[in-house]
C-alpha cells in the first residue's frame, strides 16, 4: 500500500477510506489487483485490508484493471 500511495500520490487513509474520486478509485483498484495477482491474497482479506464491504468489490476492481 505504501508503494501505491507514493506512486499515485494518494494517502493510505484515502485508499482505505470511503471517497471514490477517480484518482483514489484507480489507485485502490490497482492496489486490489496487486494484492490478488502478485501476492495471492484471498478476496475477503483484500476487502478487509481496504475497508470494503465484501469481496465483490474486489472482483470488480480486478476485472477492471485486467
C-alpha positions, 0 to 999 in steps of 0.5 A: 500500500505504501508503494501505491500511495507514493506512486499515485500520490494518494494517502493510505487513509484515502485508499482505505477510506470511503471517497471514490474520486477517480484518482483514489478509485484507480489507485485502490483498484490497482492496489486490489489487483496487486494484492490478488495477482502478485501476492495471492491474497484471498478476496475477503482479506483484500476487502478487509485490508481496504475497508470494503464491504465484501469481496465483490468489490474486489472482483470488480476492481480486478476485472477492471484493471485486467 
